[in-house]
Amino acid sequence: MVISRENRDGFVTKEQAGEAVGEFFAKNDCAGKRVLLIIPDNTRSGPIGEVFKLIYGQIGEKAEALDCLVALGTHQPMSEEQICSRLSMSPAEWRGKYASVKFFNHEWNKAETFTSIGKISADEIEEISGGLFREEVDIAINKLIFDYDEFFILGPVFPHEVVGFSGGHKYIFPGIAGDDIIHFFHWLGAVVTNPLINGEKWTVTRKVVEKAASFIDVPHRLIAIVALLDELKGIFLGDCVEAWEKAADLSEQVHIVYKDRTFNTILGLAPEMYDDIWTAGKVMYKLEPIIADGGTLIIYAPHITEISYTHGKWLDKIGYHTRDYFRSRMHEFEGIPRGVIAHSTHVKGIGTYIDGVEKARVNVVLATGISEERCRKVNLGYMDPGQIKVADYRNREDEGVLVVDHAGEVLHRLTDGRIPTIP
């Protein structure tokens, strides 16, 4: 059973959300239990803090423990200040009202963080992937969850380049998962390609995530939200798969914009919550379907000065290339995490690699605080953000020029259903 409140055309009020949370916990007694809440980092928008406070109001005084684990995947750890911002609390509230809550960053770079809960067999991988891969995949997750009687996943649902729609068990895989499963399904998604994955619900990669989740024997449920920035459109509480499906259905209505034409130039304004290209690459992922062949996508983010705080050394080494560039010579990239290669292909977009010549479908340009030298080194275009006047790009859709504010969360598609294909 899923308890929900939703309003696509308006918004769900704090009172309505509170009613849903209260009804849910009236049916799911947490008294005397140790409860872990898995939350997203700051690279997703949405009123996470407000919902956290509603949850705390219901079980904070009843549970033996209510703690939070930040599902970082392989992102940077969050500071106390950042966690306060994520959960809409002041430092005084952190040390006062919520002093009993322990906050943990997922320590993805420490082997002792993980325990293996099983393996997906090569036969199963072959069946799920439709024959694209045949290999055994180890499922390791943060062993902290086993210190609790149950856990809840709290997070938003958006269209997503790797699994189709984020949320649900994706906050486990890759949120608190080990390298093997992360790198496998990210590369699987890259092989299928972003235009065919993004905004689709039951993708092959989502099936891998759900198969991995079937090995988790700790009771857990989902609190999924759908929001435009901080405006709550829906909240869904209950079984992880069922609640995620309902949230994805609403996200499809809220987070997908349709355009009648392609654009030769798109200026995507990356929000401050993306602090490197590893995260700001979402600007490309959400706009790739509406860029014309040979067009230019500009990731405008003057505040960004780094390719990737966690994977920059790998990306400096391999650069940004199309899927087929890597697939034709994977032996040359042994030792490079496949999740990093997947990110590279997603930012570069689809294209060809024939007779040693690579041809990307679109030109991806960084207008950031990253130097021209480094942009060229990693095989991306460069523009000086100081020379860009955003106003000059606005109101020119008839000319094939589009500006997208807060780019990276809303997927853009063509009204006629056309999907970019490899040239």
VENLINRA-V895588 format. One record per helix or strand. SS is the DSSP state (H for helix, E for strand). FROM is the first residue (numbers start at 1). TO is the last residue. If there is no record, write none. Layout:
SS | FROM | TO
SS | FROM | TO
This chain:
E | 2 | 6
H | 14 | 27
E | 34 | 40
H | 48 | 59
E | 65 | 71
H | 80 | 86
H | 91 | 95
E | 103 | 105
H | 111 | 113
E | 114 | 120
H | 122 | 128
E | 137 | 142
H | 143 | 147
E | 150 | 156
E | 159 | 160
E | 164 | 165
H | 168 | 171
E | 177 | 177
H | 179 | 192
H | 194 | 197
H | 204 | 213
E | 219 | 228
E | 231 | 238
H | 240 | 254
E | 256 | 259
E | 263 | 270
H | 277 | 280
H | 282 | 290
E | 291 | 301
H | 312 | 318
H | 323 | 327
H | 330 | 333
H | 338 | 348
E | 351 | 354
E | 357 | 360
E | 363 | 368
H | 372 | 377
E | 381 | 382
H | 385 | 387
H | 390 | 393
H | 397 | 399
E | 401 | 407
E | 411 | 414
